[in-house]
Structure formats: structure tokens, C-alpha cells
């Protein structure tokens, strides 16, 4: 490539590694592989508007997938937006992005899947359709990091350089960023201002054919390139705008080689991958000479010897030396993993998750991943110490459980067997502590079963209602919490508390039932009420030899509810008139009360019925006597009605002493012309009926009481002398119904 072209584009540094024989900075090159043909690009001057021409989207996609599976996979909002806007699903023209496909075909719905789905597998299914992602001129979305890019497993071309106007802010490529992207053939990271390539940055790119790192003026370490595959590893077409950072790095590798007493390589700026692989071999050589004794084995010893022979001849057998280095790392890592397995074999998963043990294992994992084996012996010793401490702690904790078995819990056969097994494990110095969690779990299960049986026994008489009593419920919950937390030291006191709580509940339930039985006995009524029936049931339950406290609580509650719902209907008997007389043939009156229609009214003398009737809708009644009344008899008028389920009809009565009806006297009655006169004793309201034979001539009503007093009444017509008249005088019902007949009235 001409330096003039580089300068004209303002690049400080440009590095491209490719399988192409022709310089890759030509306008466009074609890279051919057995699977696919792709078009890669170098620096272009195509206006961004032209590239975007025909694109359907004008939306801001920065929020796509926020809070959903897409964001979980790819945290950088700009990268998510760029993938949807620019990610193309084919490698041949015409190529369309996901956004363009959505705009052209309503059935694709890529946006909906990426934006709304909570299913990571569904999102991966969309991302795996992306084959090309070119962001070299993407100024709208500035990518900050590439975390999660490996979800695009079928990506063939990734072009995320800043050389065509993009402003991506990627400074670090982390280890395993591209893990699993075996289909990626072209990777362009031009002008990204990279500062750091972690050692495993390009791991997994087994199909890579072209890689570009130019312009990374801050980058002074290219060690990560050692993993680049054979398709690009030794091509002499790497070019730099400024070669000093790379040369300085290469010089440091030569210095390292000198320290190991092996030959140095010629400094050539376009041999970065070559030097990266050499350093990889040198580090392996250094490691082979300093393998900790605890990790050494015949395989490592053999590989170390082979490396001693191969590294000095690196230029002649680059692939063999690289393979030997990789094998040595694998063998040492295998030995470390074997040491981890051996040390933790007796502590199981629980032990490996112990904080100190886990940290030591994590430190070893990091050392293996970064190939930084400095102080590996110390880390292994730390792990062993952590394992020893864990074993001691586990044994102590198990012993505390065994010695702290609750005394109030029945020692079942299962508990005894679990304790025996634990004791054997604790006293055997060679016992596999990985079995302890299982043995403890067996003991816990047996203890929990026995505790639950104790709870069942303590609460067997109080039923569901008793178990839901707040105090009882809390005591049971406290026991459950202790079992969940494996805090068996509290079990004895908690069981005792439960027993006390249950006893208190029983006493309370009995007292409440007794109080309910005695409450408002007047609401029993005639025995047909629900109160009477429920009270009888509760009384019977209290007499039981073995009290059923669940039944007591239910019946008590029901009785109290029924008493509260039951009402008493009171009545009053009102009789017409102030006196009952011996001549009365009936009695009239009105019933007052809650329900007055159809109420039965009875009249009795000495408990014997002398009449009965029912009231009308207004409570009024007329009761005919079936027997004659006698002087001084006590006549009782009563009203009663059968009780209903929740209504007690309270009986009411009134008594009257029978009086003699006031007598009537009538004498000296004569008629002269139209006037009737005579002497009369009668009560106000009495009727004087004048008859001519059977024909009523006139009826007069006495306006006031008279006693042997002359009275005068005017007839309508003059009565002739020969007319035979009689009259009948009768007091009103209220005045006793006495009657007097004057058989002959003299006519003058």
C-alpha cells in the first residue's frame, strides 16, 4: 500500500491482516472460502447518504429491547440499535438489514421479537440470522463496547471501524468477546483507538481470514493475536501508518527471548501475528522451566523438553512450536484442574461453594485464562488451606447438630440411624465430607418429621379453627422457621411454648362456649328457634368425655351469631271497654305488636278455653264466648304465636274480672198523642225500641245515664188509643247488655 494514501486519510496507524495477496487497502477485495464469498472493504470516500439510500428506517432504536432479553444479551443500547438498523441477513446482493426487511415485509416482525421478547432463545434466533454488520460509517449510534456480540453466531463480516465517519468508543476487546463466532471471516477494527486487547480477545475466531487493527495509536500490546488461525497467521501483508508502537512491542519480545537465552527475531512491522505466536511460545518455555513441583508430571516434563528444542528453531517450525506451547498450557491447566479436583474431592459442591474455597478456585481459573502463573504455588496452597478450614468447620457444625438433638422430640428409628451415620463420618479421618451434607439432610428430615408429629399431636384436639388461632399459629410458624433455618437448639422451648399456647386455647374455647350457653336464655323461645337448637348442640358438646375443641369453637361462634340475629317480638292485648260483664257474649279489642295479622287470641277461665279467634290485618279481633260468663269469674285474654327461626314471639295477656251487668228498670210508660213518657233506670247509650207488634215504631238512644227518672221521647206519628205498643230497653255492650221489656205501653 502507498504511504501517500495513508497520509491523505489522516491515519496515524493502520494494520490489516488478510489472506488476500493483493494489498487489502484497495477499494474492494474479494475473499473466497469454501463456504461463502464476501466483499470486504478498505477506506472509502462514499458519502454516508449514499450508503443509507433506500433504507426504510428513520426511527431512534436506542431503546429497543430495553429491560427485555435483547438487553440481557447485549447491554450496549447503541450496539442493539445498530444491529437492528444495519445487520444484514445475506452475504450476496441485494443485502437488506433487519429494519429494511421489517419495512418491506409485515410478516417478518424482527423489531417486535427484539423489542418485546423475554425469551433469550427467541432473540438469539433473530440475531443468528445476521450475516453482515457494517458500522464503519454509522454516526447515529456510537457503540461503547462489544459485550454480547457473540450472540451473532453466524456473522461473517464485522466492520466496526471509525475510518468512514463513525465515532465508536470501543477501547478494550475483552477475552472471549468473539467466543463461538467460528463463521466470522472478516473483522475490521480500524481507527477504534483501542487501548487494550485482553489475552483471549480473539479466542474462538477459528474461521477468520482477515483482521484489521490499524490506527490504534494507544495500543502497545498485540499478544492477543497469537490465537489467530492459520488462514491469516503468517501473511506478509500487514502494513502500519506508524510502525513505532508495534516495533517497540516486538523489541520487548526480543528482550524477553534474550532473558531466556534463545534467539531473537528480526524486527519487521508487518509481522505482529508472527511475534505474538513467538511470545506465546516464549511464555510457555519460561513456564516449562518453572513448573511448581506439585503440578509436574511426565507429560509436562516431556513437553518442556520438546519446547527447549523447538523454540530456538521457531522460524523453521512455527506451527509445531505454537502447538507445543498450546499443549504445555493445556497440560499445566490440566494439572491445576486435577489438583483442584483432588483437593476438593471430599468436600462436594457445598464445599466448593464455600467463599474461601471458591475464591481460591476462581484465582486459579483466572491464572489459567490469562496464562499468568506467577505465584501459582501460593494460590494452590491457599486453596488447600481453605479446604482444610472448610472440613474443620463442617465437622464442627455437624457435631453441634448431633449433640444438640431436642429432648422434647421423639427419637425415632430414622433419627437414630441418621445420628449413627453422622458419627461414623465424623470419627473417620478418611471419611468423604462430600457425604456430610447428605447425612445432615437425612438427620434434618428425620428431625423435622418427628417435630411435625409432635405438632400434630399437640394440636390434634383443636382442629383447623384452633390452629388458626393467632397465638397457636405463631407458635407453629416459629417452629417451622426454626426447622427451615436448621436452628434445632430452639425446638425444645418452642414445642413447650406450643403446648402452653394450645392449653390456653382449650381453656379459652371452653370458657367462651360456656358463656355462650348462658347468654340471653330468653332467646330460646318455644324451642323452634335456631338459638334453642344450636344451644342444645353446644351443651351436648360441652358434656362430651373428650372435648372436640374445633367443634366447640364452631358451635360457639354459630350460637353467638344466632343470638345476635334473633329478635323478640312483643305484643299487648287491648280490650274495648273498661269492664267485662256477665251478660257479654263476646269481647272486642286490638293486638299491638311487631306482627299483628292472623295472631290467635284466646279467652280462658281457670285455664279452660271459652273462646278463640284470629286478628285481622290491623290486629283487631272479636272473640265470641262459647260459655256464659258468671259473676266474679276471671277471664284471661291471651295472644301467642309460634316462634320462627330467628324471631321469638313473646306471649301477652290481660285478665278481666266478670262483673254483673247493671240492671235496667222501666215503668209507667205511656203514649199521649206523639209523646212517650215513663220512669227509667239505664246507662247512657242504651236503646229504647218501641214496637207495634213486631214492627219497630221508633228507636231512641239515651243521651245520659238516668236512674228512676222520668224520660220523654217524641214519636213521629200520633198513636191511636187501640194500638198495642211495647218497648225494649237495652244497655250497650260496654255497659253490660242488660235488657228490660215493657210488654204494655198505655196509649191515651
ZIBEL-V949423 format. One record per helix or strand of 3 or more residues. SS is the DSSP state (a for helix, b for strand). FROM is the first residue (numbers start at 1). TO is the last residue. If there is no record, write none. Layout:
BEGIN
((SS | FROM | TO) (SS | FROM | TO))
END
This chain:
BEGIN
((a | 3 | 8) (b | 16 | 18) (b | 28 | 32) (b | 37 | 41) (a | 48 | 52) (a | 69 | 73) (a | 77 | 86) (a | 98 | 104) (a | 110 | 116) (a | 120 | 127) (b | 132 | 134) (a | 149 | 151) (b | 157 | 159) (b | 186 | 188) (b | 210 | 212) (a | 223 | 227) (a | 244 | 259) (a | 272 | 289) (a | 298 | 313) (a | 318 | 344) (a | 348 | 352) (a | 355 | 370) (a | 376 | 403) (a | 413 | 427) (a | 433 | 458) (a | 463 | 467) (a | 470 | 484) (a | 488 | 518) (a | 521 | 524) (a | 530 | 542) (a | 549 | 565) (b | 567 | 569) (b | 571 | 575) (b | 586 | 593) (b | 600 | 605) (b | 608 | 614) (b | 620 | 624) (b | 634 | 640) (b | 647 | 649) (b | 652 | 659) (b | 665 | 672) (b | 675 | 682) (b | 687 | 692) (b | 695 | 701) (b | 706 | 714) (b | 725 | 730) (a | 733 | 735) (b | 739 | 747))
END
